Amino acid sequence: MQEIQKNNDCPHLLSRGGYDLLEKKLLDEKIKKRQRDALMTENPPLIEDPSSPIKRHVKWKMARTNRYGKMTSEAARKIADKIVSSNFNLDYNNFNFGLNVTGCFTYNDYLLCCLQ
C-alpha cells in the first residue's frame, strides 16, 4: 500500500468520509447560498428546486486544496490550472452531441481529459 501511495503525485486531503462527505458539504453550502440569495430578492421562490449535482472536476480540485487554498502538490496545481483554463473554453452547446471542444465525449469525461 505504501508503494502505491509513494507513486501518487496528486494526493487528496479527504478524511474517512471521502468524496461522499465532500459532496454533502458542497451541496449544503450551495443550498445555503441559494437560500441567502433568495432572501435578498424581492420575490423569493416558494419551492426551492433541488440543486444540481457537484461536478467531478470541482470535487477533484476541492479534495486537493488545503484550508489555506494551496494545492497538495505541484502536479495537482498544474492539473487544477488546466481545469480552470479549459473550463473557460468549453462550448456547452456541443454536449448535446456528446463532444466538447477538448475532445471529450461527455461532461463526465472532462476531468479525465484534464488529467491526461
N, C-alpha and C positions, 0 to 999 in steps of 0.2 A: 504494500500500500504506500509506503514512504517513497518507493521508487517512482510510482505513478505521480505522486504529489510533487516530487522534485522536478519532473518534466513539465508541470503545469506552469506556463508563463503568465497566465491571467487568472490568479486565484480569486474566488469570491469571498465576501465577508459575512455570509449568511450564517445564522445560528442553526439550531436544530429544527426550527420551523421551515427553513429552506425557502424556496420560491413561493410556496403556498402562503406562508405568513407575510412575505414581502408583498405579494399581490393583494392580500387582505388589507394591509396597511395603506397601500397606494390607493385602493378603491375607497377606503374610508376617508382618506384625505380629499379625494376627488369629489365625493358626495358632500363633505363638509364645505368645500369651496363652492360647489353649486348652490348649496343652501344659503351661504353668505351672499353670493352674487344675486340670488333670487330675492333676498330681503332688501337689497339695495335698489331694486327696480320698483316702479310704481305698481305694476300688476304681477305679483309673484304667482307662479303656477300653482294650481290647486293640487295636482297629482304630479309628483316628480317621476319622470321616466327613468328606467334603470340605466345606470351608467354603462358605457361601453367597456369592454374588457381592456386591461392594460396590455399594450403591445409588447411583444417579446423583446425587441431591441431596447425598450425603455427599462424593462426588468433586468436585462443583462447589464446595462450601464449602472443602474442603481445598486445591483449586487456587488459591483466592483468599485464603488465610490465610498470613501470613508466619511465620517461625520464632518470633516473639515473640507470636503469637496475634492480631495485628491484621489486619484486612481491607485489601485493596488500595485500596479507595475507600469513600466514604460510601454510594454506591449499592449496592455489594456487601454492606456491612454491613446495610443495610435489608433486602435480599433474604434474607440469612442469618438475620436475626431473624424474618422472615416464615416461612422454612423451619422454624425451631425451634418457633415458636408454632403453626404449622399441624400439625406432626408430632405434637404432643401431643393434638390434637383429632381425629386420624384414627380412623375406625371400620374396623378391618382386616377385620371380618366382611363388609362390603359389597363387598370386592374380588372376591368370587366372582361378583357380578352385573355387574362392570365399572364401578361407580360408587363414589365415596367421598364424604365429607361436604364436600369442597372443590369438588365438581362435576367432577372429573377422571374420565376413562373407564378408565384403567388406572393401575397403580402407576408405570409409566414416565412418565406424564404429570404426576406430582406436581410434579416440578421445573418443568415448563412452566407449571403453574398458579401457582406461586410467582413466576415471572419476569414474569407479566402484571401 
